[in-house]
Amino acid sequence: MNIQQYFKDIEQGTKKVYEIAEKAREKGIDPVDKVEIPLAMTMAEKVVALVSAIYPQMEGAGIDKRILELEKEYGKLDVAVVFNGVKNRIGF
C-alpha cells in the first residue's frame, strides 16, 4: 500500500466513524445533539476547531482562511504566521 492510499483509508475510516457518531447523537441519549469535535484536515481548521470549542462564535469567522493566507506568505508552521496574525489584531 502506498502512502496516499494509507491516508485515504484513514480519512474514509474517520468519516465513517463520524457518521456513526452522528446517528448515535440523533437518538437523543446524549445531552448534545451533534458531534462536538469537528473533522479538521488542515492546521488552520484544527486551530479554529480548538478555539471554537471554547468560543463557538469564532466558528465561521474566516480565521482558517486567514491562517492559510499567512501560511502561503510565510510558509507552513512558520512562527511569522502567528505573530502577523496577532500584530494585525492588537496593532503593534
NUVEXPA-706205 format. One record per residue: z, y, x of N, C-alpha, C in turn; residue number from 1. Coordinates in steps of 0.001 Angstrom, whole numbers, plus 500000, padded with zeros to 6 digits. Last residue first. Example, Ala and Ser with C-alpha at 12.3 -4.5 7.8 and 13.67 -1.06 7.14 Angstrom:
<rs>
{npz:507080&npy:497750&npx:512850&capz:507140&capy:498940&capx:513670&cpz:507870&cpy:500030&cpx:512900&resi:2}
{npz:507800&npy:494310&npx:513190&capz:507800&capy:495500&capx:512300&cpz:507800&cpy:496700&cpx:513200&resi:1}
</rs>
This chain:
<rs>
{npz:516779&npy:546366&npx:500378&capz:517017&capy:546741&capx:501785&cpz:515803&cpy:546438&cpx:502623&resi:92}
{npz:516855&npy:545716&npx:497511&capz:516303&capy:546944&capx:498056&cpz:516703&cpy:547322&cpx:499468&resi:91}
{npz:517386&npy:543454&npx:496155&capz:518509&capy:544367&capx:496395&cpz:518094&cpy:545622&cpx:497149&resi:90}
{npz:514889&npy:542221&npx:495783&capz:515824&capy:542313&capx:494656&cpz:516922&cpy:543333&cpx:494890&resi:89}
{npz:513598&npy:542173&npx:498200&capz:512936&capy:542851&capx:497088&cpz:513858&cpy:543040&cpx:495899&resi:88}
{npz:515399&npy:540601&npx:499663&capz:515150&capy:542000&capx:500037&cpz:514549&cpy:542776&cpx:498857&resi:87}
{npz:515099&npy:538046&npx:498552&capz:516341&capy:538785&capx:498349&cpz:516121&cpy:540270&cpx:498612&resi:86}
{npz:512508&npy:537414&npx:499447&capz:512830&capy:537344&capx:498022&cpz:514080&cpy:538134&cpx:497700&resi:85}
{npz:512856&npy:537669&npx:502175&capz:511954&capy:538593&capx:501492&cpz:512176&cpy:538574&cpx:499989&resi:84}
{npz:514680&npy:535570&npx:502649&capz:515054&capy:536944&capx:502942&cpz:514140&cpy:537956&cpx:502267&resi:83}
{npz:513209&npy:533268&npx:501811&capz:514496&capy:533626&capx:501207&cpz:514790&cpy:535098&cpx:501410&resi:82}
{npz:510995&npy:533418&npx:503511&capz:510815&capy:533312&capx:502055&cpz:512087&cpy:533761&cpx:501356&resi:81}
{npz:512016&npy:533305&npx:506037&capz:511470&capy:534592&capx:505579&cpz:511247&cpy:534586&cpx:504071&resi:80}
{npz:512536&npy:530684&npx:506586&capz:513643&capy:531499&capx:506080&cpz:513170&cpy:532865&cpx:505600&resi:79}
{npz:510165&npy:528355&npx:505459&capz:510446&capy:529445&capx:506380&cpz:511542&cpy:530322&cpx:505778&resi:78}
{npz:509287&npy:526351&npx:503763&capz:510616&capy:526213&capx:504358&cpz:510934&cpy:527268&cpx:505420&resi:77}
{npz:505891&npy:527128&npx:504330&capz:506904&capy:526359&capx:503600&cpz:508167&cpy:526241&cpx:504440&resi:76}
{npz:504887&npy:530496&npx:505000&capz:504950&capy:529082&capx:505339&cpz:506087&cpy:528402&cpx:504593&resi:75}
{npz:504402&npy:533105&npx:504217&capz:505240&capy:532878&capx:505390&cpz:505289&cpy:531430&cpx:505855&resi:74}
{npz:502520&npy:532991&npx:502054&capz:502506&capy:534096&capx:503019&cpz:503228&cpy:533748&cpx:504323&resi:73}
{npz:503174&npy:530726&npx:500651&capz:501802&capy:530869&capx:501150&cpz:501730&cpy:531935&cpx:502235&resi:72}
{npz:505814&npy:531354&npx:500032&capz:505541&capy:530213&capx:500917&cpz:504125&cpy:530275&cpx:501466&resi:71}
{npz:505417&npy:533468&npx:498242&capz:506045&capy:533747&capx:499536&cpz:505826&cpy:532601&cpx:500521&resi:70}
{npz:504280&npy:531990&npx:496128&capz:503533&capy:533083&capx:496759&cpz:504088&cpy:533381&cpx:498152&resi:69}
{npz:506415&npy:530275&npx:495506&capz:505157&capy:529705&capx:496001&cpz:504292&cpy:530764&cpx:496681&resi:68}
{npz:508250&npy:532187&npx:494574&capz:508578&capy:531387&capx:495758&cpz:507304&cpy:530789&cpx:496353&resi:67}
{npz:506877&npy:533048&npx:492288&capz:507126&capy:533982&capx:493389&cpz:507461&cpy:533234&cpx:494680&resi:66}
{npz:506924&npy:530737&npx:490740&capz:505628&capy:531289&capx:491161&cpz:505811&cpy:532239&cpx:492340&resi:65}
{npz:509672&npy:530455&npx:490313&capz:508947&capy:529423&capx:491050&cpz:507599&cpy:529937&cpx:491552&resi:64}
{npz:510222&npy:532707&npx:488740&capz:510799&capy:532601&capx:490083&cpz:510030&cpy:531575&cpx:490906&resi:63}
{npz:509506&npy:533049&npx:486124&capz:508478&capy:533217&capx:487141&cpz:508978&cpy:533110&cpx:488571&resi:62}
{npz:511250&npy:532437&npx:484122&capz:511234&capy:533832&capx:484574&cpz:510192&cpy:534087&cpx:485662&resi:61}
{npz:511702&npy:529869&npx:483283&capz:510538&capy:530553&capx:482733&cpz:510424&cpy:532003&cpx:483163&resi:60}
{npz:515139&npy:530125&npx:483634&capz:514014&capy:529218&capx:483411&cpz:512880&cpy:529989&cpx:482747&resi:59}
{npz:517148&npy:531958&npx:483493&capz:516249&capy:532035&capx:484646&cpz:515028&cpy:531136&cpx:484485&resi:58}
{npz:518819&npy:531334&npx:481430&capz:517867&capy:532417&capx:481209&cpz:516872&cpy:532573&cpx:482359&resi:57}
{npz:520655&npy:529464&npx:482418&capz:519461&capy:529000&capx:481694&cpz:518414&cpy:530083&cpx:481455&resi:56}
{npz:522366&npy:529180&npx:485030&capz:521838&capy:530377&capx:484376&cpz:520550&cpy:530014&cpx:483634&resi:55}
{npz:522836&npy:526534&npx:485733&capz:523977&capy:527435&capx:485544&cpz:523558&cpy:528685&cpx:484771&resi:54}
{npz:520319&npy:525500&npx:485756&capz:521381&capy:524653&capx:485222&cpz:522628&cpy:525487&cpx:484937&resi:53}
{npz:518795&npy:527331&npx:487089&capz:518797&capy:527413&capx:485629&cpz:519794&cpy:526455&cpx:484978&resi:52}
{npz:519157&npy:526486&npx:489742&capz:519708&capy:527768&capx:489308&cpz:519810&cpy:527820&cpx:487784&resi:51}
{npz:517796&npy:523998&npx:489696&capz:519203&capy:524093&capx:490092&cpz:519842&cpy:525376&cpx:489577&resi:50}
{npz:515216&npy:524768&npx:488876&capz:515974&capy:523783&capx:488109&cpz:517463&cpy:523863&cpx:488429&resi:49}
{npz:514463&npy:526516&npx:490933&capz:514599&capy:527016&capx:489561&cpz:515427&cpy:526053&cpx:488717&resi:48}
{npz:514410&npy:524680&npx:493072&capz:515281&capy:525853&capx:493106&cpz:515528&cpy:526358&cpx:491697&resi:47}
{npz:512412&npy:522931&npx:492204&capz:513775&capy:522436&capx:492409&cpz:514772&cpy:523584&cpx:492420&resi:46}
{npz:510167&npy:524565&npx:492223&capz:510629&capy:524020&capx:490948&cpz:512062&cpy:523506&cpx:491062&resi:45}
{npz:510020&npy:524971&npx:495010&capz:510207&capy:526108&capx:494104&cpz:510728&cpy:525640&cpx:492748&resi:44}
{npz:509468&npy:522429&npx:495950&capz:510746&capy:523034&capx:496307&cpz:511043&cpy:524203&cpx:495363&resi:43}
{npz:507954&npy:520491&npx:493283&capz:507903&capy:521351&capx:494466&cpz:509297&cpy:521899&cpx:494758&resi:42}
{npz:508573&npy:518949&npx:491076&capz:507688&capy:518375&capx:492080&cpz:507612&cpy:519209&cpx:493362&resi:41}
{npz:511099&npy:518076&npx:488873&capz:510600&capy:519114&capx:489779&cpz:509787&cpy:518470&cpx:490889&resi:40}
{npz:512233&npy:517585&npx:485658&capz:511478&capy:516977&capx:486753&cpz:510859&cpy:518090&cpx:487592&resi:39}
{npz:515475&npy:518820&npx:484743&capz:514021&capy:518812&capx:484647&cpz:513381&cpy:518163&cpx:485876&resi:38}
{npz:518230&npy:517555&npx:483377&capz:517663&capy:517736&capx:484711&cpz:516143&cpy:517672&cpx:484615&resi:37}
{npz:518906&npy:517041&npx:480713&capz:519299&capy:518303&capx:481332&cpz:518652&cpy:518577&cpx:482678&resi:36}
{npz:517092&npy:515995&npx:478017&capz:517458&capy:515601&capx:479375&cpz:517700&cpy:516894&cpx:480156&resi:35}
{npz:518547&npy:517039&npx:474873&capz:517439&capy:516941&capx:475829&cpz:517978&cpy:516517&cpx:477190&resi:34}
{npz:520807&npy:517233&npx:473284&capz:519611&capy:516605&capx:472717&cpz:518405&cpy:516556&cpx:473647&resi:33}
{npz:524108&npy:516317&npx:474006&capz:522989&capy:517177&capx:474362&cpz:521705&cpy:516477&cpx:473931&resi:32}
{npz:525858&npy:514298&npx:473252&capz:526042&capy:515630&capx:472670&cpz:524911&cpy:516611&cpx:472993&resi:31}
{npz:524270&npy:511198&npx:472431&capz:524713&capy:512131&capx:473460&cpz:524869&cpy:513517&cpx:472833&resi:30}
{npz:523220&npy:510275&npx:470039&capz:524509&capy:509754&capx:470504&cpz:525107&cpy:510689&cpx:471556&resi:29}
{npz:520678&npy:510936&npx:469128&capz:521803&capy:511776&capx:468777&cpz:523169&cpy:511280&cpx:469214&resi:28}
{npz:518233&npy:509881&npx:469685&capz:519085&capy:509105&capx:468779&cpz:520356&cpy:509862&cpx:468397&resi:27}
{npz:517111&npy:511439&npx:471640&capz:516680&capy:511658&capx:470256&cpz:517545&cpy:510911&cpx:469241&resi:26}
{npz:518073&npy:510291&npx:473969&capz:518679&capy:511539&capx:473504&cpz:518309&cpy:511827&cpx:472048&resi:25}
{npz:516300&npy:508136&npx:474209&capz:517728&capy:507879&capx:474011&cpz:518422&cpy:509128&cpx:473468&resi:24}
{npz:513939&npy:509518&npx:474695&capz:514059&capy:508713&capx:473479&cpz:515520&cpy:508409&cpx:473165&resi:23}
{npz:514592&npy:510613&npx:477207&capz:514313&capy:511493&capx:476066&cpz:514435&cpy:510742&cpx:474747&resi:22}
{npz:514827&npy:508281&npx:478748&capz:515988&capy:509157&capx:478569&cpz:515794&cpy:510087&cpx:477373&resi:21}
{npz:512179&npy:507375&npx:478651&capz:513248&capy:506542&capx:478097&cpz:514481&cpy:507401&cpx:477813&resi:20}
{npz:510947&npy:509489&npx:480024&capz:510565&capy:509179&capx:478640&cpz:511649&cpy:508357&cpx:477948&resi:19}
{npz:512158&npy:509209&npx:482536&capz:512388&capy:510418&capx:481749&cpz:512034&cpy:510194&cpx:480282&resi:18}
{npz:511044&npy:506757&npx:483304&capz:512493&capy:506853&capx:483115&cpz:512834&cpy:508087&cpx:482290&resi:17}
{npz:508368&npy:507560&npx:483548&capz:508731&capy:506525&capx:482580&cpz:510233&cpy:506581&cpx:482274&resi:16}
{npz:508540&npy:509363&npx:485656&capz:508115&capy:509844&capx:484334&cpz:508494&cpy:508840&cpx:483247&resi:15}
{npz:509255&npy:507552&npx:487689&capz:510170&capy:508623&capx:487301&cpz:509819&cpy:509159&cpx:485917&resi:14}
{npz:506943&npy:505999&npx:487870&capz:508220&capy:505392&capx:487507&cpz:509226&cpy:506418&cpx:487027&resi:13}
{npz:505103&npy:507946&npx:488715&capz:504909&capy:507262&capx:487437&cpz:506208&cpy:506616&cpx:486954&resi:12}
{npz:506247&npy:508616&npx:491239&capz:506072&capy:509636&capx:490196&cpz:505922&cpy:508985&cpx:488817&resi:11}
{npz:506044&npy:506153&npx:492579&capz:507359&capy:506774&capx:492355&cpz:507274&cpy:507793&cpx:491224&resi:10}
{npz:503262&npy:505862&npx:492616&capz:504092&capy:504870&capx:491921&cpz:505483&cpy:505435&cpx:491621&resi:9}
{npz:502597&npy:508027&npx:494239&capz:502094&capy:507985&capx:492866&cpz:502922&cpy:507005&cpx:492033&resi:8}
{npz:503750&npy:507241&npx:496645&capz:504287&capy:508402&capx:495941&cpz:503810&cpy:508476&cpx:494494&resi:7}
{npz:502088&npy:504971&npx:497138&capz:503543&capy:504857&capx:497101&cpz:504152&cpy:506016&cpx:496306&resi:6}
{npz:499573&npy:506086&npx:497341&capz:499857&capy:505181&capx:496234&cpz:501363&cpy:505019&cpx:496047&resi:5}
{npz:499944&npy:507496&npx:499725&capz:499606&capy:508215&capx:498487&cpz:499903&cpy:507355&cpx:497263&resi:4}
{npz:500418&npy:505458&npx:501593&capz:501483&capy:506407&capx:501280&cpz:501203&cpy:507171&cpx:499986&resi:3}
{npz:499142&npy:502208&npx:500568&capz:499129&capy:503432&capx:501355&cpz:500171&cpy:504418&cpx:500837&resi:2}
{npz:500000&npy:498831&npx:500842&capz:500000&capy:500000&capx:500000&cpz:500000&cpy:501239&cpx:500893&resi:1}
</rs>
